[in-house]
Amino acid sequence: MMTHLPKEWRFLSDAWSYAVILTGSQQIATELVTSTLRVLADRHDILGNKHRRRVFFATLFREAPKAPRVELPESNLSDDILKLHNLPEPGRSALSLCHMGLFPIDQIADPNVAPSPTVLKALKVANESANLRSEYETQLEIDKMVRSTIKDIRIPEEVLNSLGARVAAIPTRRFNPRDPAMIAVLIGFLLLITVLTWNFLGRPAAFPSDALGIAEEVLTFDERPFEAVNLPAASLEDWFVLKGFDGFDVPPHLEKYKAEDAAILKIDNQPIAVVTVPDQYAQFISFSSKPHEISISPKGSWRYLQLDTENALALREEDGMCFMVIRRGDLAELKHFLEKAPN
C-alpha cells in the first residue's frame, strides 16, 4: 500500500522529478533527494512550509553537481527531459523550475529584484506585433508541452514509500526554552520585529515605491511620445491642460528652467506629465498622488533617492499632486540643483 506524504512534504515528488532532470538518473535522483531530506530533518532554523520547500530545492541545486554523473542519461527519459538535462547551469535549473511552476519567475531569477520595466515593455511590443505575438504564443505552446512532459515523470512507489517513512520518522520538535536553536530563532524573530518597526515607524522620509516605479518607467521610454515645446517649465501648465492633463505645477525656484520636450505618458493606466530639461540633465515629472496613496509631510519637503549609479530622484507632494525630479548625477548634486535658483 502506498505511503502518502504529509501535506507539508508533498513537494518531495516534484523534488524527485527535478533531481531526475539534474542528474539524468532515477537512482541518483533518489539518493540525492534522500540525502537532502536527511540534512533538512536535522535543521531547526526553518520556519514554515514555504521556507522548507525553498531550502530543499536550493539544497538540491547546490548538491546535484557533487552527485556522480552518468556518462549517458537513462534511455527511458523523454527527448524534452534530455534536452533540459543537457543544458548548462544555471539555465537548466531555472527552466526546469519555471516549467514545473513551483516558484514565481521573479523568485527563480532573483527574489530581491523587481520585474524589469524593459522586460515588461518588450512583452508589450511583442503583443502589438502580429509576427512577434505569433512567435511568443508558439513558444508558450512549447512550454506547455514541456511542462506536461515533466509532470509525466512518475516517482516509483517504492521511492515514495521510502521517503514517506523517513518523513514519518522525523521527530516532532518540542519547544524547549533552553535549546540553543530555539533561542537563536527567538532572537532572530525579535530582531526581525525590531527592523520592521524601525522601517515602518522610524523612517517617515522613505521614498515611496510607486514613485520609484514611475521614475524607472519614464527612463525606459524613447523619444517618440515627446513633442518639442522650448518653453520655461512654468509656462507648460496650459499646454498640458490642452493635452488633457490638469495639475502640472512647477515649484517656484524651478519655474524658469527651459523645457525642451514634453509628453503625457500612461503608466499603470495613470497619466504622467513629463518634461525634459536637457541643459540641466533633468526631467520634471508630475502626477496625481491619490492613485498611489502618496503623502509627504511637512508640506513642501523633498524625499530623495539615489536610483542607480547615474540618476538621483527627488519627490514632493502638495495639494494632491506629486512633483518629481530625475537628474543625472548623485544626491549631493541633485540637492544643490534644487536649492539654487536659475540665472
Secondary structure, DSSP 8 states (H G I E B T S, - for coil): ------GGGTHHHHHHHHHHHHHS-HHHHHHHHHHHHHHHHT-----SHHHHHHHHHHHHHHHGGGS---SS--TTS-HHHHHHHTS-TTHHHHHHHHHHT-S-HHHHH-TTS---HHHHHHHHHHHH-HHHHHHHHHHHHHHHHHHHHHHT----HHHHHHHHHHHHHS------TT-HHHHHHHHHHHHHHHHHHHHHHS-TT---HHHHHHHHHHHH--STT-EEEEEEGGGGHHHHHHHT-------GGGTTSEEEEEEEEEETTEEEEEEEEGGGTEEEEEEESGGGT---SSTT--EEEE-SSSEEEEEEEETTEEEEEEEES-HHHHHHHHHS---
